[in-house]
Amino acid sequence: MWFRQDLRLQDNPALADAVAHGEVLPVFILDDENAGSWRRGAASRWWLHHSLSALDRALDGKLWILRGNALELLPQLASEQKASLVTWNRCYEPWRIKRDTALKESLKRSNIQARSHNGSLLFEPGRVVKPDGSPYKVFTPFYKQALTLLPSLHATLAKPELVGCAQPADKLAALRLLPTLDWAGGMETTWTPGEAGAHAQLERFLEQGLGQYKTGRDFPAQRSVSRLSPHLHFGEIAPQRVLSNVERAAHTDGAEREAEHFLRELIWREFSYSLLLHFPRVVDTNLRSMFDAFPWRTDGEQLRLWQQGKTGFPIVDAGMRELWQTGYMHNRVRMIVASFLVKNLMMHWSEGARWFWDCLVDADLANNSCGWQWVAGSGADAAPYFRIFNPVTQSEKFDPTATYIKQYVPELAALPARYCHAPAAAPTAELTRAGVKLGDTYPMPMVDLQATRARALDAFKSLPKQDQSIR
């Protein structure tokens, strides 16, 4: 059984297949060679270390952990161990599809069966399509079609009879996934990677967040979102399990409308994977070619200030610091910081996507790429480019008490909430009383919002008038 992004024993179809076949050798391979420029980022590698540690414990220390080219290592291990079958759950990144296709052929040439399963999504990415078989490019019809195909949960808890592991005790440490400098303290206090942590997080959401999900999900200071994204990405919990438990809790508590809104977000994840399958260029190329002519700016200093949370706009800075400290950012704030980068700073969305890729514990190629293209206006069913989030009004609306801002921008902690959204506009006496010295203890705004908004709109208007559809 080849573990990848399915680091769990429960509801794992590939593992259940292996268990039904006989004695199981569980293996994980860190394959950076085939990943190319999309090798896991630093935050993801931290999560992976702890998730693998949890899985190894669940498997009584018998998880084989290797590093290298899976196309070479897996057939070699299967041959050495005289395996008759290799199973895995499918991944859908373009480089993985190419490698896995070649891997199946290699195993078959060695007279070893190879079977793959869907263990990561509600649907295979190519299943929810138009009647003519073409992919959906707009979410709403995709969502309506998906509702007619929702799967039932086929629960399994695989307890395999395991092949012994001859590897040394430092087999996981040898992957060198953890940072050499200790910058992960905030993530350690925020998250519990692993299957048990995933199920505990789901229960917290059902008890504390689901009942207020529809309205509360936009307020970053509230605990109304599920925070399941890293657990889903690493496959520590099956999406079918999440859906089943949410539906059951909603029926019990009368929260059907809340559950419906959560389901839309779960299916957005499926939509992103469908786009990745049908339009793999989404990871680095504008889906709408008209944006190829957009006059994106390059400014290393402004990019650095955005990355470090020193823009002078507190909601943006809070989001970027939350990302750095915890490996996560609330979804509403992700949209705000992304809009600021691609519109007020007019930098290419790929700059943000790359930074998120390295900093997010839930870094996911499909969701990250499609999310950034959505904000930039260059993707499928994207927000229009001219819809530019104003970080001050967004902050006033969704963090009115400045609770979120003060948590991650503590230099503003003593400033009354009504001034925390735009400290540069606060009375001097209030700033002095709060110990805030603009340009010293907290930066001045790095740009003028009105001027940069006008600049972005002028740039958008300058684009050649052409078909905006995705081809």
C-alpha positions as CSV (number, residue, x, y, z in Angstrom):
1,M,0.0,0.0,0.0
2,W,1.6,3.3,-1.2
3,F,0.5,6.1,1.0
4,R,0.6,9.6,-0.5
5,Q,-2.0,12.3,0.3
6,D,-4.2,9.7,2.2
7,L,-2.5,9.5,5.6
8,R,-5.2,7.6,7.4
9,L,-6.5,4.1,8.2
10,Q,-10.2,4.9,8.3
11,D,-12.3,5.3,5.0
12,N,-9.2,4.5,2.9
13,P,-10.2,2.6,-0.2
14,A,-6.7,1.7,-1.3
15,L,-5.8,0.4,2.1
16,A,-9.0,-1.6,2.3
17,D,-8.2,-3.2,-1.0
18,A,-4.7,-4.1,0.2
19,V,-6.0,-5.6,3.4
20,A,-8.5,-7.7,1.5
21,H,-5.7,-9.1,-0.6
22,G,-3.4,-10.2,2.2
23,E,-0.4,-9.2,4.2
24,V,0.4,-5.5,3.7
25,L,3.6,-3.5,3.5
26,P,2.7,0.2,4.0
27,V,5.2,2.6,2.3
28,F,5.5,6.4,1.9
29,I,8.0,7.9,-0.6
30,L,9.0,11.5,-0.5
31,D,9.4,12.1,-4.3
32,D,10.9,15.5,-4.8
33,E,12.6,14.4,-8.0
34,N,9.3,14.2,-10.0
35,A,7.7,17.2,-8.3
36,G,10.1,19.7,-10.0
37,S,9.2,23.3,-9.0
38,W,6.2,22.1,-7.1
39,R,8.1,20.2,-4.3
40,R,6.3,20.7,-1.0
41,G,6.9,24.1,0.7
42,A,8.4,24.5,4.1
43,A,5.1,24.6,6.1
44,S,3.7,21.6,4.2
45,R,6.9,19.7,5.0
46,W,6.5,20.5,8.7
47,W,2.9,19.1,8.6
48,L,4.0,16.1,6.6
49,H,6.6,15.1,9.2
50,H,4.1,15.1,12.0
51,S,1.3,13.4,10.0
52,L,3.7,10.6,9.0
53,S,4.8,10.2,12.6
54,A,1.1,9.8,13.6
55,L,0.5,7.3,10.8
56,D,3.6,5.3,11.7
57,R,2.4,5.0,15.3
58,A,-1.0,3.8,14.1
59,L,0.8,1.2,12.0
60,D,2.9,0.0,15.0
61,G,6.1,1.6,13.6
62,K,5.9,-0.5,10.5
63,L,5.5,2.3,7.9
64,W,8.4,2.1,5.4
65,I,9.6,5.6,4.7
66,L,11.7,6.2,1.6
67,R,13.1,9.2,-0.3
68,G,13.7,9.4,-4.1
69,N,12.1,8.7,-7.4
70,A,8.9,6.7,-6.8
71,L,9.0,5.4,-10.4
72,E,12.2,3.6,-9.5
73,L,11.8,2.9,-5.8
74,L,8.3,1.4,-5.7
75,P,8.9,-1.3,-8.3
76,Q,12.2,-2.2,-6.7
77,L,10.6,-2.5,-3.2
78,A,7.7,-4.5,-4.5
79,S,10.1,-6.9,-6.3
80,E,12.3,-7.3,-3.3
81,Q,9.3,-8.0,-1.0
82,K,7.7,-10.3,-3.6
83,A,4.5,-8.3,-3.6
84,S,1.8,-9.4,-5.9
85,L,-0.3,-6.2,-5.7
86,V,0.5,-2.5,-5.3
87,T,-2.4,-0.2,-4.3
88,W,-2.7,3.6,-3.9
89,N,-5.1,6.4,-3.9
90,R,-4.9,8.7,-6.9
91,C,-3.5,12.2,-6.9
92,Y,-4.3,14.7,-9.6
93,E,-1.4,17.1,-10.0
94,P,-0.1,16.9,-13.6
95,W,3.3,15.6,-12.7
96,R,1.8,12.9,-10.5
97,I,-0.6,11.7,-13.2
98,K,2.3,11.3,-15.7
99,R,4.5,9.5,-13.2
100,D,1.7,7.2,-11.9
101,T,0.7,6.2,-15.4
102,A,4.3,5.2,-16.1
103,L,4.5,3.4,-12.8
104,K,1.5,1.2,-13.5
105,E,3.1,0.1,-16.8
106,S,6.4,-0.6,-15.0
107,L,4.7,-2.8,-12.4
108,K,2.7,-4.7,-15.0
109,R,5.9,-5.5,-16.9
110,S,7.1,-7.1,-13.7
111,N,3.9,-9.1,-13.4
112,I,2.8,-7.1,-10.3
113,Q,-0.8,-5.9,-10.2
114,A,-1.4,-2.2,-9.7
115,R,-4.7,-0.7,-8.6
116,S,-5.6,2.9,-7.8
117,H,-8.6,4.3,-6.1
118,N,-10.2,7.7,-5.4
119,G,-9.4,8.4,-1.8
120,S,-9.1,12.2,-1.9
121,L,-12.3,13.7,-3.4
122,L,-16.0,13.3,-3.5
123,F,-15.8,12.7,-7.2
124,E,-13.2,11.8,-9.8
125,P,-12.3,15.2,-11.3
126,G,-13.6,14.1,-14.8
127,R,-16.9,12.8,-13.5
128,V,-18.8,16.1,-13.1
129,V,-19.0,17.3,-16.7
130,K,-21.5,18.7,-19.1
131,P,-23.9,16.4,-21.1
132,D,-21.5,16.6,-24.0
133,G,-18.5,15.5,-21.9
134,S,-16.8,18.9,-21.8
135,P,-15.7,20.4,-18.5
136,Y,-17.7,23.1,-16.6
137,K,-16.0,26.5,-16.5
138,V,-18.6,28.1,-14.2
139,F,-19.1,26.9,-10.7
140,T,-22.9,27.1,-10.3
141,P,-23.8,24.5,-13.0
142,F,-20.9,22.4,-11.8
143,Y,-22.4,22.6,-8.3
144,K,-25.9,21.7,-9.4
145,Q,-24.7,18.7,-11.3
146,A,-22.5,17.6,-8.4
147,L,-25.5,17.6,-6.1
148,T,-27.1,14.9,-8.2
149,L,-24.0,12.7,-7.9
150,L,-23.1,13.0,-4.2
151,P,-21.7,9.7,-2.9
152,S,-22.6,7.8,0.2
153,L,-20.0,7.0,2.8
154,H,-18.7,3.5,2.6
155,A,-17.0,3.4,6.0
156,T,-14.0,1.1,6.5
157,L,-11.4,0.9,9.2
158,A,-8.5,-1.1,7.8
159,K,-6.4,-3.0,10.4
160,P,-3.8,-4.7,8.2
161,E,-1.7,-7.6,9.0
162,L,1.6,-5.9,8.5
163,V,5.0,-6.8,7.0
164,G,7.8,-6.0,9.4
165,C,9.8,-2.8,8.8
166,A,13.6,-3.3,8.7
167,Q,14.4,0.4,8.7
168,P,16.2,2.2,11.5
169,A,14.5,4.3,14.1
170,D,15.5,7.6,12.5
171,K,13.7,6.7,9.2
172,L,11.4,9.7,9.4
173,A,14.1,12.1,10.6
174,A,16.2,11.1,7.6
175,L,13.7,12.9,5.3
176,R,14.7,16.2,6.9
177,L,11.3,17.7,6.7
178,L,11.5,19.8,9.8
179,P,13.1,23.3,9.7
180,T,16.7,23.7,10.8
181,L,15.7,27.0,12.5
182,D,12.9,26.7,15.0
183,W,10.3,28.9,13.3
184,A,7.4,26.4,13.7
185,G,6.3,27.2,17.3
186,G,3.1,29.0,16.2
187,M,2.1,26.0,14.0
188,E,2.8,23.6,16.9
189,T,0.4,25.4,19.2
190,T,-2.2,25.8,16.5
191,W,-2.5,22.4,14.9
192,T,-2.5,18.6,15.6
193,P,-1.5,16.9,12.4
194,G,-2.7,13.3,11.9
195,E,-5.9,11.3,11.6
196,A,-6.9,11.7,15.2
197,G,-6.3,15.5,15.0
198,A,-8.5,15.6,11.9
199,H,-11.4,13.9,13.5
200,A,-11.1,16.1,16.6
201,Q,-11.1,19.2,14.4
202,L,-14.2,18.0,12.6
203,E,-16.0,17.5,16.0
204,R,-15.0,21.0,17.1
205,F,-16.4,22.5,14.0
206,L,-19.7,20.5,14.3
207,E,-20.0,21.7,18.0
208,Q,-18.8,25.3,17.7
209,G,-18.8,26.5,14.1
210,L,-21.4,24.8,12.0
211,G,-24.4,26.5,13.6
212,Q,-23.0,30.0,12.7
213,Y,-21.3,29.0,9.5
214,K,-23.3,31.0,6.9
215,T,-22.7,34.4,8.6
216,G,-19.8,33.6,10.8
217,R,-17.4,32.3,8.1
218,D,-16.6,35.9,7.0
219,F,-15.4,37.1,10.4
220,P,-11.8,36.0,11.0
221,A,-12.0,36.5,14.8
222,Q,-14.8,33.9,15.0
223,R,-14.3,30.2,15.0
224,S,-17.0,29.5,12.5
225,V,-14.9,28.0,9.7
226,S,-14.0,24.3,9.7
227,R,-10.2,24.6,9.5
228,L,-10.2,21.2,7.9
229,S,-8.3,22.2,4.8
230,P,-4.8,20.8,5.8
231,H,-6.4,17.6,7.1
232,L,-8.2,17.2,3.8
233,H,-5.2,18.0,1.8
234,F,-3.0,15.4,3.5
235,G,-5.9,12.9,3.4
236,E,-6.1,12.5,7.2
237,I,-9.9,12.5,6.9
238,A,-12.0,11.5,3.9
239,P,-14.3,14.2,2.4
240,Q,-17.1,11.7,2.4
241,R,-16.6,11.3,6.2
242,V,-16.8,15.1,6.6
243,L,-19.9,15.4,4.4
244,S,-21.6,12.5,6.2
245,N,-20.9,13.9,9.7
246,V,-21.9,17.5,8.7
247,E,-25.2,16.3,7.3
248,R,-26.0,14.2,10.3
249,A,-25.1,17.0,12.7
250,A,-27.1,19.5,10.7
251,H,-30.2,17.3,10.7
252,T,-29.9,16.9,14.5
253,D,-29.4,20.6,15.2
254,G,-31.6,22.1,12.6
255,A,-28.7,23.6,10.7
256,E,-29.5,22.4,7.2
257,R,-29.0,25.9,5.6
258,E,-25.6,26.2,7.3
259,A,-24.6,22.7,6.1
260,E,-25.7,23.7,2.6
261,H,-23.3,26.6,2.5
262,F,-20.5,24.4,3.9
263,L,-21.2,21.9,1.1
264,R,-20.8,24.6,-1.5
265,E,-17.3,25.2,-0.1
266,L,-16.5,21.5,-0.2
267,I,-17.6,21.3,-3.8
268,W,-15.5,24.4,-4.7
269,R,-12.6,22.2,-3.8
270,E,-13.9,19.6,-6.3
271,F,-14.3,22.3,-8.9
272,S,-10.7,23.4,-8.5
273,Y,-9.6,19.8,-9.1
274,S,-11.7,19.5,-12.2
275,L,-10.1,22.7,-13.5
276,L,-6.6,21.3,-12.7
277,L,-7.4,18.1,-14.6
278,H,-8.9,19.8,-17.7
279,F,-6.7,22.9,-17.7
280,P,-3.4,21.9,-16.1
281,R,-1.9,25.2,-17.2
282,V,-3.9,26.9,-14.4
283,V,-0.9,26.4,-12.1
284,D,1.3,29.0,-13.9
285,T,-0.6,30.5,-16.9
286,N,-3.6,32.8,-17.1
287,L,-6.7,30.8,-18.1
288,R,-8.1,33.9,-19.7
289,S,-5.4,34.8,-22.2
290,M,-6.4,38.5,-22.3
291,F,-4.4,38.9,-19.0
292,D,-1.2,37.9,-20.8
293,A,-1.1,41.5,-22.0
294,F,-1.7,43.0,-18.5
295,P,1.1,45.3,-17.4
296,W,2.0,43.5,-14.2
297,R,4.5,45.4,-12.0
298,T,7.8,44.1,-10.5
299,D,8.9,45.6,-7.2
300,G,10.9,43.5,-4.9
301,E,10.7,45.9,-1.9
302,Q,6.9,46.2,-2.1
303,L,6.6,42.4,-2.4
304,R,8.8,42.0,0.7
305,L,6.7,44.4,2.7
306,W,3.5,42.5,1.7
307,Q,5.1,39.1,2.6
308,Q,6.3,40.4,6.0
309,G,3.0,42.0,6.9
310,K,4.4,45.6,6.9
311,T,2.0,47.3,4.4
312,G,0.5,49.8,6.9
313,F,-3.0,48.3,6.3
314,P,-3.7,46.4,9.5
315,I,-6.1,43.7,8.1
316,V,-3.6,42.9,5.4
317,D,-0.7,42.8,7.9
318,A,-2.7,40.7,10.3
319,G,-3.4,38.1,7.6
320,M,0.2,37.9,6.4
321,R,1.4,37.5,10.0
322,E,-1.2,34.9,10.7
323,L,0.1,33.0,7.7
324,W,3.7,33.2,8.8
325,Q,3.0,32.3,12.4
326,T,0.4,29.5,12.0
327,G,0.8,28.4,8.4
328,Y,-2.9,29.3,7.8
329,M,-5.0,32.3,6.9
330,H,-8.7,32.9,7.2
331,N,-10.4,32.6,3.8
332,R,-12.0,36.1,3.9
333,V,-8.5,37.6,4.7
334,R,-6.9,35.5,1.9
335,M,-9.1,37.3,-0.6
336,I,-8.3,40.7,1.0
337,V,-4.5,40.2,0.9
338,A,-4.6,38.7,-2.6
339,S,-6.6,41.6,-4.0
340,F,-4.2,44.0,-2.4
341,L,-1.2,42.3,-4.1
342,V,-2.7,41.8,-7.6
343,K,-4.6,45.1,-7.8
344,N,-3.3,47.8,-5.4
345,L,0.3,46.6,-6.0
346,M,-0.5,45.2,-9.5
347,M,1.9,42.3,-9.1
348,H,1.3,39.0,-10.9
349,W,-0.9,36.5,-9.0
350,S,1.9,33.9,-9.3
351,E,4.0,35.9,-6.8
352,G,1.3,35.4,-4.2
353,A,0.6,31.8,-5.2
354,R,4.3,30.9,-4.7
355,W,4.5,32.6,-1.3
356,F,1.4,30.8,-0.2
357,W,2.7,27.6,-1.5
358,D,5.7,27.8,0.8
359,C,3.9,29.2,3.9
360,L,0.6,27.3,4.0
361,V,0.2,24.1,5.8
362,D,-2.8,23.5,3.5
363,A,-0.9,24.3,0.3
364,D,-2.8,22.5,-2.4
365,L,-1.9,22.9,-6.1
366,A,-5.5,22.9,-7.3
367,N,-7.0,25.2,-4.6
368,N,-4.1,27.6,-4.4
369,S,-3.7,28.1,-8.2
370,C,-7.5,28.5,-8.8
371,G,-7.9,30.7,-5.8
372,W,-5.3,33.2,-6.9
373,Q,-6.6,33.2,-10.5
374,W,-10.1,33.8,-9.1
375,V,-9.0,36.9,-7.3
376,A,-6.9,38.1,-10.2
377,G,-9.8,37.8,-12.6
378,S,-7.8,35.6,-14.9
379,G,-9.3,32.2,-13.9
380,A,-12.5,30.3,-14.3
381,D,-15.7,31.9,-13.0
382,A,-13.4,34.5,-11.5
383,A,-14.2,37.7,-9.7
384,P,-14.1,40.6,-12.2
385,Y,-10.7,42.3,-12.0
386,F,-12.5,45.6,-11.4
387,R,-13.8,44.2,-8.1
388,I,-11.1,45.6,-5.8
389,F,-11.3,44.9,-2.1
390,N,-10.8,48.0,0.0
391,P,-8.8,46.7,3.0
392,V,-10.1,49.4,5.3
393,T,-13.8,48.9,4.6
394,Q,-13.3,45.1,4.6
395,S,-11.7,45.4,8.0
396,E,-14.4,47.7,9.4
397,K,-17.1,45.2,8.2
398,F,-15.6,41.9,9.1
399,D,-13.4,42.7,12.1
400,P,-15.4,45.6,13.7
401,T,-13.9,45.1,17.1
402,A,-10.4,44.7,15.7
403,T,-10.0,41.5,17.7
404,Y,-8.3,39.7,14.8
405,I,-6.1,42.7,14.0
406,K,-4.9,43.1,17.6
407,Q,-4.1,39.4,17.8
408,Y,-1.6,39.5,15.0
409,V,-0.7,43.2,15.0
410,P,0.0,43.6,18.7
411,E,1.6,47.0,18.3
412,L,-2.0,48.4,17.8
413,A,-3.4,46.6,20.8
414,A,-3.9,49.7,22.9
415,L,-5.5,51.7,20.0
416,P,-9.3,52.0,20.2
417,A,-10.9,49.6,17.7
418,R,-12.4,52.3,15.5
419,Y,-8.9,53.6,14.7
420,C,-7.3,50.2,14.1
421,H,-8.6,49.8,10.6
422,A,-6.7,52.9,9.3
423,P,-4.2,54.1,11.9
424,A,-2.9,56.8,9.6
425,A,-6.3,58.5,9.8
426,A,-6.4,58.3,13.7
427,P,-6.1,61.5,15.8
428,T,-2.5,62.1,16.9
429,A,-3.6,62.2,20.5
430,E,-5.1,58.7,20.2
431,L,-1.9,57.3,18.6
432,T,0.2,58.9,21.3
433,R,-1.9,57.5,24.1
434,A,-1.7,54.0,22.5
435,G,2.0,54.2,22.0
436,V,1.7,54.0,18.2
437,K,4.3,56.0,16.3
438,L,3.6,55.8,12.6
439,G,6.6,55.0,10.5
440,D,8.3,53.6,13.6
441,T,6.3,51.2,15.8
442,Y,3.8,50.7,12.9
443,P,4.4,51.5,9.2
444,M,2.7,54.2,7.3
445,P,0.5,53.0,4.4
446,M,2.8,51.8,1.7
447,V,0.4,53.0,-1.1
448,D,-2.6,55.3,-1.6
449,L,-5.6,53.1,-2.0
450,Q,-7.5,55.4,-4.3
451,A,-4.6,56.1,-6.6
452,T,-3.6,52.5,-6.9
453,R,-7.2,51.4,-7.5
454,A,-7.4,54.0,-10.3
455,R,-4.1,52.7,-11.7
456,A,-5.3,49.1,-11.7
457,L,-8.6,50.0,-13.4
458,D,-6.8,52.0,-16.1
459,A,-4.4,49.1,-16.7
460,F,-7.4,46.7,-17.1
461,K,-9.2,49.1,-19.5
462,S,-6.0,49.1,-21.6
463,L,-6.2,45.4,-22.4
464,P,-7.1,44.5,-26.0
465,K,-10.8,44.0,-26.3
466,Q,-11.0,40.3,-27.1
467,D,-12.9,37.1,-26.2
468,Q,-12.6,36.6,-22.4
469,S,-13.6,33.0,-22.5
470,I,-11.3,30.1,-21.4
471,R,-9.8,28.1,-24.3
